[in-house]
Amino acid sequence: MNDQDQLAGSRKGGTNWKLWAAGAAAVLLIIFFVENSQEVEVRFLFVKTTTPLIFGLLVAGILGVLIGWLAPKVRRGHKAERK
C-alpha cells in the first residue's frame, strides 16, 4: 500500500473538520441574527431611519470591507503616478 492509498483511506473514515467548522459558523451566525433583531434608529448625514440592528451592522461591515479592499488599490495608483 502506498502513501496515496493510506491518505485516501484516512480521508474517507475521518471526520470532516471543515464541515463541522462551517456548521458551527452557521449556528453562531443565526444566533447573532436573532440577538440583533431589535429596531434601532440610524442617522447618516441628513437621513434618519429605523431599521433592524443587523442590517445596520451588515451595511457597516460591507462598507468596511469595500474600503479595506479599495484603499490599497487607490494608494498604489497614486504611487505609480508619482514615478
Sequence and secondary structure as in RCSB ss.txt:
>XXXX:A:sequence
MNDQDQLAGSRKGGTNWKLWAAGAAAVLLIIFFVENSQEVEVRFLFVKTTTPLIFGLLVAGILGVLIGWLAPKVR
RGHKAERK
>XXXX:A:secstr
  HHHHHHHHHHHS  HHHHHHHHHHHHHHHHHHHT SEEEEEETTEEEEEEHHHHHHHHHHHHHHHHHHHHHHH
HHHHHHH 
